[in-house]
C-alpha cells in the first residue's frame, strides 16, 4: 500500500505541474500561439499517460469505454511533440489538412478495440478489464506493439528534423545561437530516455515479474516528474527560446543534387572562380559582416546574386557553412583591432560588438577555433611581443 501511495503521490505532482505549465503557456503573450497550444496538448496527454489517475478514479468506474478511449490518447503524444518541433523550427508553420495523417495510429487502435471492447455492455467491459489474462489479448498486444513502433518512428523523425534545423541555421545565419538546437536536442533525448524506461516497465508487465515491474513503475514515475520539471524550468528561464527558419530553405546537399540534374548550371562552372573572388573582394571592401543580424538572404540581395548560387559558393565551393564563413571575417577584423595600438583601450566586449558578434561566448569560441587562443590571451601575446 505504501508503494501505491508513493506512485500516486508522484503522479499527482506530475499532473499538477503539467497543468501549471499549460496555464502558463496558454496565458503567455506570444506571437507563436500554435507552438504553445501544441506543447500544451502534448503535456496534457503526457500527464495522462504518466499517471492515469484521472481515468482510473473518475472515468473507468462509471464509463469504462471513455476510460479506455482516454488512455488510447497516448497515440497522440508523439505526433503532438513532432508537430510542436515543426512549429518552433519553421517560422511559417501552419496546421494543415495533411497533418491529420498523424491521427492514423490512434484511429486504427480505436477500430481494433471496437468489436472486443467498445461494442460490449458495461459488465462485459469490466470483465475484459479484470481478466487476469487481459495482457495476452489480441487488442492489448496490438496496442502495446503499435505504440512502441510509433515511438521509434517518431523519435527517429524528430532527431532528423532537429539535426536539419541545426544545419539550416549554420548555412543561412551569421549569428546562430545553438542554445535553441541544444534545447530541442535535449528535449527529444530526455523524452527518449523516459520512453525507454516505460518500455522496460511494459516488458516486466508482460513477463509477469511483479517485483521488477513495481520498481520500474516507481523509477518511471520519478523520471516523468524530472522530465516535466525540466520543461517548466526551461520555459520559465527562456520563454522565447526559438529562432524559426523558413520551411522553403533547402539544405545545400539538395541544392547540389538539383545543380547536377540541371544542364544549364553545369555550363557555368568556369565562372565559379571569378564568383568566389568577387565574393571575397566584396566581404573585404564592404564589410557586410559587421551587421550582427546578417543572413544569407541579406548578402544575396546586397550582391545581387541568387540565394541558391551564393549558398553553393559558400557551403560547397568554399566548404564552409555561412555561419563559419561570416565569422571568419569577423575574427580577422577583431584581430586587426586587437593589433591596433590606438584601440588598446577597447574592451573585449566592445570589440566583439563592433565586429558583428552579439554574444561573448560565441565570440570566444569562434576566436579560439580560429587562432587557438582566447581574445584576452591573443592580446596579451601581442603586448609581450611589442617593442
Order of alpha helices (4+ residues) and beta strands (2+ residues): alpha-alpha-alpha-alpha-alpha-alpha-alpha-alpha-alpha-alpha-alpha-alpha-alpha-alpha-alpha-alpha-alpha-alpha
